[in-house]
Amino acid sequence: MKVNFGDEFGPASAAYPRKAQGCRQADQEVEQGLEIFVVFTDGPGTGVALQTAGELAQELRGHIRLFVPFEVPYTLPLNRPPVALEFLEGKIRNMAYKSRLDVAAQICLCRDKRRALKALVGPESLVVVGGKKRWWPTAAQKLARQLDRDGRHVIFAELR
Amino acid sequence: MNNAKILIVDDEPQIRRVMRATLVARGYVVSTARSGEEALEKVREERYDLVLLDINMPGIGGMEACRSIRSHSDIPIVILSIRNSEKEKVEALDAGADDYVTKPFSMPELLARIRAALRRAPLLSPNTPELLNLGKTVINFAARRVTVDGTEVRLTPKEFDLLRYLASNPDVVIPHAKLLQAVWGPDYGDEVEYLRVFINQLRKKIECDPSHPSYLLTEPWVGYQLSLTNRT
């Protein structure tokens, strides 16, 4: 497995499918049509986000990239997450398989999820975030708002 | 769209009479045809907003008439039939029908289905120009082609439908909900982010400077419009 680490974050692995192998960073990707980013929030939320992204990808002839930012505490080295990468990869692979979509997934080990996303997802990118909507904002809603403030086009896929 | 023009095609005079009376009472403009051949002739001669087509008719029959109409027209077609089998329904929908109603039907149901079919009809509005020239961008709605500076730009079907709907009502601000329902269907209305994304994509494809659009304009908190006043 190829690992590319910085001080704060680094794409750790390509989980699924073959397309994602090689751990390319988003800004190094040669643009082939519109790229639709899905940010992992939790299992059900990401499932809904993938569904929405699937519809958008079909209607806009785009392709989906699933980002899984995984925060590693400062007490551990960045390349030693508390959960085995193979386990995370398995979970993401399973999720991508269940969605029945052509998804390029990437796990990103980081210290701060938001800073990592800001660096990895280019400005004006189309991002889909899924989760529950509440009067008191949920973590997914806060993440979506943050990305919106940072200049990304965010679609919030509501989990009902 | 209550003054929509509807063509009723049925070989039974009683059914034609009842449907005509009901639809006229609801404000629709109604014409009738007794056979598939007569229907094809009428569709060729005049523009209709919807066709109510019976399947079992002498002559070419409803299925063949449906295929013929669909081969050259996008008019919504609602099939009326006594057959209730899945096979028949699949065949009719594959032949180009938009909906399938089984006889005997209740009038409120038929009227609701007509309304549903007509809700999608604004996309086919006769107001849509065949060719639209926006400076360096030329949109040929008939051929579904867009060229910018002579280079062809590929729009997705949804992007094209959105552009066509905006072009059929130029210089008019169309509210988000109306646009969503017209292009995505009646189940949509709150997904403003969708619109934002598609308009953004369209701007990237047809505007010279997408960050300062001249044609696809936003009316904050209201909707979007295709402005033709900045044409050069």
Interface residues (C-beta under 8 A of the other chain):
Chain A: L34 L56 E59 L60 R61 L126 H153 V154 I155 F156
Chain B: R154 T156 P157 K158 E159 E193 Y194 R196 V197 F198 N200 Q201
